[in-house]
């Protein structure tokens, strides 16, 4: 059971695991903001990843291009679906996408279906690599969401099914839309596999720190630096002295000379 405070209202109930869990008002794109709010209402056995960044390399060399996926929705029984959200009115004609701007439609700079499909296969590759398997037991699919559109007409291309088109009315029941996309057939839950997918592929964690052993080693290396001519002169002139007071400003080497003096006396 989770609780989330939004503005002046406190909403209590089972909610999806959101990665990252942020205030929707922080999302600049209105369409993505609407979808994020709808995803918040999914049951708590869903995990929703927003703004997933990744690279795609077709050779042994790493890719320098970073892609960004809008949403990945994961469920241990259903699998995962990649969702590309497009704000505004769109149409598909002669194998090309167009967006309505101003007085008419202009060619869109990106293919939303290809974006969602590319993300799906990149996640699949990431899972197989982390799981060290040549296959994935999780069902997977891709979808496109048009949060500003309520109607759909015409014939869809072969690579996009009507079940995978999410409209504004579907955001009122996103759970139902997910069941429609995956189908109603019973499935075996894959808790272990979805946890691996989430924690090692979609939302990994790492730390940058210095262990105590490394700190000691760094200090020893620093202590091994060569003495300056002035420091060497002071140590030579005080070779027979067993008690000495060193005066100097910060960073002039008082501590270093004291340590070296002690070492020589020992």
N, C-alpha and C positions, 0 to 999 in steps of 0.2 A: 504494500500500500504506500502510495506517495502522496505528498501534498505540494502544491505549487501556488505561490502568491503572485498574482498578476494585477498590477495597479492597486485599486482599493479592495478588490475581491479576493477571497481565499477559496480556491477550488480544492475539494477533497475527493479522492477517489483513485481507482487504479488507472495509472497513466503509463504510456509508453516510455521506454528508456531512451532519452534523447541525447545524442552525441553530436555537437556539444549541447548542453542544456542551457539555453540562453533566453533572454527576453526577446520575444519575436519582434519588438519594435526596433531592435538593433539591425534587422535585416532590411537592407535598402530596397531590394527588388520586391515590389508589391505582390507579384505572383508567388514568389518563393515564400514570402511572409504568410500569405493565405494558406499555402500548403503546409507550412510548418505548424500553424495554429491547428489545422485539421489533424496533423500527425500527433499532436499533443493529446488528442482525445482517443487515440488507439488504446486497446487494452494493454496491460503491463507485460504481457508475454511478447510484445513487439519491441524491437530495437530500431530506431531511426537515426541514420547517420546523415548529417547535413554538410554540404560543401566538402566532399571527399576529393582530395588532390592526389594525382598519380602521374606516372610517366609510362610510356609505351615504347619499347625498344624492339625492333625487328632484327637486330643484329647483336653481336656480342658487346658492342659499344653501348653505353648508357645513353638514353635519349635526353636531349636538352630541353625538350618541350614538356611543359607541365600542363596537364589537363585537369579540369575540375568538373566533378559530377554533382548535380544538385542534391539528389536524395537517394539513399539506399535503404530499403526497408527489409528487415530480417525477421523471420519467424521460425522457431525450431521445427514446426510441423509443416509449414508451407514452403519454406526455402527463402530465397531473397529475390527482390525485384529492384532494378535500377530505374529511377524516374527522372526524366528531364522535364523541367517546368518552363513553359513559354508564355510570357505575358502578352496579351493582346489577341487580335484576330489573325488566324493563319489559314492558308489554303495550300493544297498540293496539286500541282498541275504539270504534266509533261515531265514527270520524274524530277521535279524541283519544288522546293518549299518557297512560299511567298508570305510576307507579313504586310498587314495593312498599315500604312503610314500616311497621314494627311488625307489626300484625295483618292488614293488608290493603293494597289498592292505593288510591292517592290520585292526583288529577290532577297531571301534571307541569307545572312552570311554563314549560317551553320545549319546542318541537317539534324534536327532533334532526335530522330530515330537512330541515326548513325551514332550520335553522341551517347545515347542510352545503351545501344548495342555494344559499342566499344568498351564502355565502362563494365558491362556485364562480363565480357570475356576477360578483361583485365583482372577483375575480382576472382574469376574462376582460376586464372593462372596463378594468382597470389595464393589462393587456397591450396592448390595442388603442390605448390612449392613448399609452403609451410607444413602441410600435412604429409609431404613426401609420398604422395600418391599420384597415380596417373588419371584419377577420376575424382568426381565429387558426388556424394550421395544426395546433395541438396538440389532440389528443383530450383531453376533460375529462369528469369524472364526479364523483359524490359518494357517500359511503358512511357507514354508521353502525356503530360498534364497541361491542359489549357484552362487555367483557373478563371479566366474572364469570359469563357464561352459556354453557352448552355445547349447548343444544338449542333448536330453533326449530320451532314448530308453527302450524297455522292458515293463513289466506290473507293475504298481504301486500297493502297498498294499491297502487294502480296506479302511484304515483310512487316506489315502492321495490322493486327487484328482489332476489331471493334472493342473487344474486352480490354485491350491494353491502352485505350484512349480514355483518359480521366478528364471529365468536364467539371464545371463549377458545381453542378448539383451533386456530383459524386463526393465532393469534399464534405458534404453534410453527413456522409456515412462512409468514411474511408476504409473502415474495416470490411464493409460489404464489398467495396471495390476491390480490395485485396483478395477476398474469397472468389470474386468473379474472375479475376485475372488468373489465379492458380487453379480454379475449378473446385468442385465440391467433393471429389473423391477422397476417401480417408487415407491418411498418410502416417507413417511411423515418425515419431518425434526424433530429432537429431540434436539433442542438447549439447553433446561434446563437440560436434562438428560446428554448430553455430557459435559456440563460445570461442573456438579457435578462430573462426572467421572474423568475429568481432574484435577480439583482443590482440590478434597477431597480424591481421591483414587490414582491417578497416580503422581500428583505433588503437594502434600499438602505443606502448609507453617506454620511455627511456629517461635516464638521468645522466647528468654531466657533473662529476665530482672528483675529488682527489683523495685517495686512500691514505691512511696514516703512513704506510710504508713508502708511498711516493713522496709524501711531504718530507720524511726523514732523508730519503735519497737526494731530494732537491737541496735540502739544507747542507748535506755533506758535500755535494758538488760545489755549492756556493762557498763553503768554507775552504775548499781546496784552491781558490783563486790565488794568483800570485800576489805577493806583498808589494806595495809601492816602495820606492826608494826611501821615502820618509819613514814609513812604518818599519822597514828593515833597519834603518839607522837607529830608531828609538829602541827596538828590541836588542840590537847589538850593544848599545851604550848601557842598557840596563840589565846586561846578562847576569851580573852578580847580585842584583837587587832582588830580594824576596818579598818586598812590599812596595807598591807604587800606586800613585793616584794619577789617572789620566783625565785631563780636562779638554773639552772640545764641543763644538756644536753638533746638532743632530746630523747623522750620516757621515761623520768624519772618520768612523772606524774604531771607536773606543771599545766596543764590545768585541770586535774581531781581534784587536791587539791584545785585549785581556785574555781571550781564549787561547791565542797563540802563545802568550807569555806563560800561561798556566801549563800548556802542553810541553813547552821547553823545560820548565822547571821540573815537571814530572819525569 
